[in-house]
């Protein structure tokens, strides 16, 4: 029945997502990955397909990466495939693989998105390559100065470089955009603690708890 539905409406990305769910029930992970990639190829704004692909990567990483690699071989100029593969690799701590795909996108101008530089910064930060991380997050902020998470990333990098004062400044930049942003409150609290300002740090941790009592960090 689902194959008939695909035949009737082959331009509907959601129908491939539905068929992927049927294939997952049949324990056909490879087939499900292929359908989710088809959905994205049909409509790259299909967030449901992207969400399901990332979710499937958690349970069957090899099938997802194999499927994406096959798609890239068939369509080597589609930046979205590299981006999805990089995001999933990064999520699974395969930072070098993620960096390779992010850099491929930028080098070949496959996808225009400043968030790629922020993602590169996250990867380099995770690898302890703070200079490269700082260069990339600065470029991301230059291109898109209203993204609060970019300032938090920069604050984390600066704190790792033992520049607590600048880390606090950047955490404050994020808090200007969202005064209740727990990630910014958290990194600012840590930077204050590094500077032996424990009362101020504790007060911020209290704010995190007030914003979200289930926040495990606070």
MARKE-157980 format. One record per residue (C-alpha): residue number from 1; y, z, x; residue in three letters. Coordinates in pm, whole numbers, always signed. Example, Ala and Ser with C-alpha at 12.3 -4.5 7.8 and 13.67 -1.06 7.14 Angstrom:
seq=1	py=-450	pz=+780	px=+1230	type=Ala
seq=2	py=-106	pz=+714	px=+1367	type=Ser
//
This chain:
seq=1	py=+0	pz=+0	px=+0	type=Unk
seq=2	py=+246	pz=+83	px=+275	type=Unk
seq=3	py=+170	pz=-246	px=+451	type=Unk
seq=4	py=+249	pz=-426	px=+128	type=Unk
seq=5	py=+578	pz=-237	px=+106	type=Unk
seq=6	py=+665	pz=-347	px=+460	type=Unk
seq=7	py=+586	pz=-708	px=+369	type=Unk
seq=8	py=+812	pz=-689	px=+64	type=Unk
seq=9	py=+1109	pz=-525	px=+241	type=Unk
seq=10	py=+1078	pz=-596	px=+616	type=Unk
seq=11	py=+1450	pz=-543	px=+670	type=Unk
seq=12	py=+1442	pz=-184	px=+546	type=Unk
seq=13	py=+1420	pz=+49	px=+846	type=Unk
seq=14	py=+1309	pz=+342	px=+632	type=Unk
seq=15	py=+990	pz=+165	px=+529	type=Unk
seq=16	py=+876	pz=+163	px=+892	type=Unk
seq=17	py=+950	pz=+536	px=+913	type=Unk
seq=18	py=+729	pz=+590	px=+609	type=Unk
seq=19	py=+451	pz=+380	px=+757	type=Unk
seq=20	py=+479	pz=+579	px=+1080	type=Unk
seq=21	py=+419	pz=+899	px=+883	type=Unk
seq=22	py=+106	pz=+747	px=+731	type=Unk
seq=23	py=-19	pz=+648	px=+1075	type=Unk
seq=24	py=+43	pz=+999	px=+1200	type=Unk
seq=25	py=-176	pz=+1131	px=+918	type=Unk
seq=26	py=-442	pz=+891	px=+1047	type=Unk
seq=27	py=-396	pz=+1031	px=+1402	type=Unk
seq=28	py=-262	pz=+695	px=+1518	type=Unk
seq=29	py=+24	pz=+817	px=+1737	type=Unk
seq=30	py=+66	pz=+488	px=+1922	type=Unk
seq=31	py=+98	pz=+298	px=+1595	type=Unk
seq=32	py=+348	pz=+552	px=+1464	type=Unk
seq=33	py=+561	pz=+515	px=+1777	type=Unk
seq=34	py=+560	pz=+137	px=+1739	type=Unk
seq=35	py=+679	pz=+166	px=+1379	type=Unk
seq=36	py=+956	pz=+411	px=+1466	type=Unk
seq=37	py=+1074	pz=+174	px=+1738	type=Unk
seq=38	py=+1062	pz=-109	px=+1482	type=Unk
seq=39	py=+1279	pz=+101	px=+1251	type=Unk
seq=40	py=+1537	pz=+151	px=+1526	type=Unk
seq=41	py=+1524	pz=-219	px=+1614	type=Unk
seq=42	py=+1584	pz=-304	px=+1248	type=Unk
seq=43	py=+1870	pz=-56	px=+1212	type=Unk
seq=44	py=+1990	pz=+134	px=+1518	type=Unk
seq=45	py=+2177	pz=+375	px=+1290	type=Unk
seq=46	py=+1850	pz=+498	px=+1140	type=Unk
seq=47	py=+1880	pz=+861	px=+1245	type=Unk
seq=48	py=+1557	pz=+951	px=+1065	type=Unk
seq=49	py=+1360	pz=+722	px=+1297	type=Unk
seq=50	py=+1529	pz=+865	px=+1604	type=Unk
seq=51	py=+1465	pz=+1221	px=+1486	type=Unk
seq=52	py=+1099	pz=+1148	px=+1419	type=Unk
seq=53	py=+1059	pz=+977	px=+1755	type=Unk
seq=54	py=+1202	pz=+1277	px=+1939	type=Unk
seq=55	py=+987	pz=+1509	px=+1728	type=Unk
seq=56	py=+678	pz=+1304	px=+1807	type=Unk
seq=57	py=+769	pz=+1325	px=+2174	type=Unk
seq=58	py=+715	pz=+1700	px=+2152	type=Unk
seq=59	py=+358	pz=+1662	px=+2033	type=Unk
seq=60	py=+260	pz=+1337	px=+2205	type=Unk
seq=61	py=+496	pz=+1271	px=+2494	type=Unk
seq=62	py=+280	pz=+1007	px=+2662	type=Unk
seq=63	py=+248	pz=+795	px=+2348	type=Unk
seq=64	py=+624	pz=+796	px=+2291	type=Unk
seq=65	py=+710	pz=+712	px=+2651	type=Unk
seq=66	py=+447	pz=+437	px=+2663	type=Unk
seq=67	py=+580	pz=+287	px=+2340	type=Unk
seq=68	py=+938	pz=+294	px=+2462	type=Unk
seq=69	py=+842	pz=+143	px=+2796	type=Unk
seq=70	py=+662	pz=-140	px=+2613	type=Unk
seq=71	py=+969	pz=-196	px=+2398	type=Unk
seq=72	py=+1191	pz=-209	px=+2708	type=Unk
seq=73	py=+964	pz=-467	px=+2871	type=Unk
seq=74	py=+994	pz=-683	px=+2560	type=Unk
seq=75	py=+1368	pz=-627	px=+2517	type=Unk
seq=76	py=+1510	pz=-525	px=+2857	type=Unk
seq=77	py=+1872	pz=-554	px=+2744	type=Unk
seq=78	py=+1855	pz=-311	px=+2454	type=Unk
seq=79	py=+2038	pz=-4	px=+2579	type=Unk
seq=80	py=+1928	pz=+214	px=+2287	type=Unk
seq=81	py=+1567	pz=+208	px=+2409	type=Unk
seq=82	py=+1667	pz=+330	px=+2755	type=Unk
seq=83	py=+1889	pz=+594	px=+2599	type=Unk
seq=84	py=+1615	pz=+731	px=+2373	type=Unk
seq=85	py=+1368	pz=+734	px=+2660	type=Unk
seq=86	py=+1618	pz=+917	px=+2879	type=Unk
seq=87	py=+1696	pz=+1176	px=+2610	type=Unk
seq=88	py=+1329	pz=+1252	px=+2555	type=Unk
seq=89	py=+1260	pz=+1266	px=+2930	type=Unk
seq=90	py=+1554	pz=+1504	px=+2976	type=Unk
seq=91	py=+1432	pz=+1724	px=+2692	type=Unk
seq=92	py=+1097	pz=+1749	px=+2869	type=Unk
seq=93	py=+1264	pz=+1842	px=+3200	type=Unk
seq=94	py=+1189	pz=+1504	px=+3363	type=Unk
seq=95	py=+1543	pz=+1486	px=+3495	type=Unk
seq=96	py=+1493	pz=+1220	px=+3762	type=Unk
seq=97	py=+1342	pz=+980	px=+3506	type=Unk
seq=98	py=+1628	pz=+1054	px=+3267	type=Unk
seq=99	py=+1889	pz=+996	px=+3538	type=Unk
seq=100	py=+1728	pz=+663	px=+3624	type=Unk
seq=101	py=+1754	pz=+541	px=+3265	type=Unk
seq=102	py=+2108	pz=+671	px=+3214	type=Unk
seq=103	py=+2219	pz=+498	px=+3534	type=Unk
seq=104	py=+2047	pz=+175	px=+3427	type=Unk
seq=105	py=+2247	pz=+178	px=+3105	type=Unk
seq=106	py=+2575	pz=+224	px=+3290	type=Unk
seq=107	py=+2499	pz=-20	px=+3570	type=Unk
seq=108	py=+2406	pz=-301	px=+3330	type=Unk
seq=109	py=+2668	pz=-212	px=+3066	type=Unk
seq=110	py=+2398	pz=-184	px=+2801	type=Unk
seq=111	py=+2554	pz=+93	px=+2594	type=Unk
seq=112	py=+2913	pz=+217	px=+2584	type=Unk
seq=113	py=+2914	pz=+592	px=+2528	type=Unk
seq=114	py=+3087	pz=+864	px=+2731	type=Unk
seq=115	py=+2813	pz=+1106	px=+2631	type=Unk
seq=116	py=+2590	pz=+932	px=+2886	type=Unk
seq=117	py=+2806	pz=+1077	px=+3163	type=Unk
seq=118	py=+2776	pz=+1420	px=+3002	type=Unk
seq=119	py=+2399	pz=+1379	px=+2989	type=Unk
seq=120	py=+2397	pz=+1282	px=+3355	type=Unk
seq=121	py=+2600	pz=+1594	px=+3427	type=Unk
seq=122	py=+2341	pz=+1807	px=+3245	type=Unk
seq=123	py=+2059	pz=+1651	px=+3447	type=Unk
seq=124	py=+2233	pz=+1692	px=+3782	type=Unk
seq=125	py=+2324	pz=+2050	px=+3689	type=Unk
seq=126	py=+1958	pz=+2125	px=+3612	type=Unk
seq=127	py=+1865	pz=+1984	px=+3953	type=Unk
seq=128	py=+2127	pz=+2194	px=+4131	type=Unk
seq=129	py=+2332	pz=+1888	px=+4229	type=Unk
seq=130	py=+2662	pz=+2038	px=+4124	type=Unk
seq=131	py=+2901	pz=+1792	px=+4290	type=Unk
seq=132	py=+2739	pz=+1498	px=+4110	type=Unk
seq=133	py=+2731	pz=+1697	px=+3788	type=Unk
seq=134	py=+3101	pz=+1779	px=+3814	type=Unk
seq=135	py=+3198	pz=+1417	px=+3882	type=Unk
seq=136	py=+3012	pz=+1299	px=+3573	type=Unk
seq=137	py=+3139	pz=+1564	px=+3334	type=Unk
seq=138	py=+3496	pz=+1505	px=+3451	type=Unk
seq=139	py=+3456	pz=+1137	px=+3370	type=Unk
seq=140	py=+3311	pz=+1222	px=+3027	type=Unk
seq=141	py=+3607	pz=+1450	px=+2952	type=Unk
seq=142	py=+3853	pz=+1184	px=+3070	type=Unk
seq=143	py=+3705	pz=+941	px=+2821	type=Unk
seq=144	py=+3658	pz=+1184	px=+2534	type=Unk
seq=145	py=+3865	pz=+1501	px=+2561	type=Unk
seq=146	py=+3787	pz=+1642	px=+2216	type=Unk
seq=147	py=+3418	pz=+1716	px=+2264	type=Unk
seq=148	py=+3375	pz=+2092	px=+2298	type=Unk
seq=149	py=+3029	pz=+2075	px=+2458	type=Unk
seq=150	py=+3170	pz=+1881	px=+2754	type=Unk
seq=151	py=+3395	pz=+2172	px=+2848	type=Unk
seq=152	py=+3101	pz=+2412	px=+2823	type=Unk
seq=153	py=+2898	pz=+2191	px=+3054	type=Unk
seq=154	py=+3186	pz=+2184	px=+3301	type=Unk
seq=155	py=+3221	pz=+2562	px=+3276	type=Unk
seq=156	py=+2852	pz=+2608	px=+3355	type=Unk
seq=157	py=+2879	pz=+2380	px=+3655	type=Unk
seq=158	py=+3188	pz=+2556	px=+3787	type=Unk
seq=159	py=+3025	pz=+2895	px=+3742	type=Unk
seq=160	py=+2724	pz=+2772	px=+3941	type=Unk
seq=161	py=+2969	pz=+2664	px=+4212	type=Unk
seq=162	py=+3108	pz=+3020	px=+4219	type=Unk
seq=163	py=+3436	pz=+2912	px=+4063	type=Unk
seq=164	py=+3448	pz=+3165	px=+3783	type=Unk
seq=165	py=+3822	pz=+3137	px=+3712	type=Unk
seq=166	py=+3799	pz=+2763	px=+3645	type=Unk
seq=167	py=+3483	pz=+2820	px=+3442	type=Unk
seq=168	py=+3677	pz=+3056	px=+3215	type=Unk
seq=169	py=+3959	pz=+2803	px=+3178	type=Unk
seq=170	py=+3716	pz=+2535	px=+3065	type=Unk
seq=171	py=+3535	pz=+2771	px=+2829	type=Unk
seq=172	py=+3876	pz=+2842	px=+2676	type=Unk
seq=173	py=+3934	pz=+2467	px=+2634	type=Unk
seq=174	py=+3617	pz=+2453	px=+2424	type=Unk
seq=175	py=+3730	pz=+2756	px=+2224	type=Unk
seq=176	py=+4060	pz=+2585	px=+2145	type=Unk
seq=177	py=+3855	pz=+2318	px=+1972	type=Unk
seq=178	py=+3628	pz=+2574	px=+1803	type=Unk
seq=179	py=+3711	pz=+2943	px=+1834	type=Unk
seq=180	py=+3364	pz=+3043	px=+1709	type=Unk
seq=181	py=+3166	pz=+2818	px=+1944	type=Unk
seq=182	py=+2895	pz=+3049	px=+2074	type=Unk
seq=183	py=+2806	pz=+2835	px=+2376	type=Unk
seq=184	py=+3164	pz=+2863	px=+2500	type=Unk
seq=185	py=+3177	pz=+3235	px=+2428	type=Unk
seq=186	py=+2850	pz=+3277	px=+2616	type=Unk
seq=187	py=+2951	pz=+3098	px=+2935	type=Unk
seq=188	py=+3290	pz=+3272	px=+2932	type=Unk
seq=189	py=+3118	pz=+3610	px=+2895	type=Unk
seq=190	py=+2894	pz=+3533	px=+3191	type=Unk
seq=191	py=+3189	pz=+3422	px=+3404	type=Unk
seq=192	py=+3378	pz=+3739	px=+3316	type=Unk
seq=193	py=+3074	pz=+3945	px=+3407	type=Unk
seq=194	py=+3058	pz=+3764	px=+3743	type=Unk
seq=195	py=+3416	pz=+3885	px=+3799	type=Unk
seq=196	py=+3316	pz=+4243	px=+3708	type=Unk
seq=197	py=+3512	pz=+4229	px=+3382	type=Unk
seq=198	py=+3234	pz=+4391	px=+3187	type=Unk
seq=199	py=+3438	pz=+4519	px=+2892	type=Unk
seq=200	py=+3577	pz=+4175	px=+2817	type=Unk
seq=201	py=+3234	pz=+4023	px=+2864	type=Unk
seq=202	py=+3073	pz=+4271	px=+2626	type=Unk
seq=203	py=+3341	pz=+4204	px=+2364	type=Unk
seq=204	py=+3262	pz=+3833	px=+2373	type=Unk
seq=205	py=+2890	pz=+3899	px=+2340	type=Unk
seq=206	py=+2977	pz=+4101	px=+2032	type=Unk
seq=207	py=+3163	pz=+3800	px=+1891	type=Unk
seq=208	py=+2851	pz=+3588	px=+1946	type=Unk
seq=209	py=+2649	pz=+3839	px=+1748	type=Unk
seq=210	py=+2905	pz=+3841	px=+1467	type=Unk
seq=211	py=+2898	pz=+3461	px=+1453	type=Unk
seq=212	py=+2519	pz=+3451	px=+1449	type=Unk
seq=213	py=+2318	pz=+3772	px=+1432	type=Unk
seq=214	py=+2003	pz=+3573	px=+1517	type=Unk
seq=215	py=+2143	pz=+3451	px=+1847	type=Unk
seq=216	py=+1879	pz=+3575	px=+2089	type=Unk
seq=217	py=+2112	pz=+3584	px=+2391	type=Unk
seq=218	py=+2352	pz=+3837	px=+2245	type=Unk
//
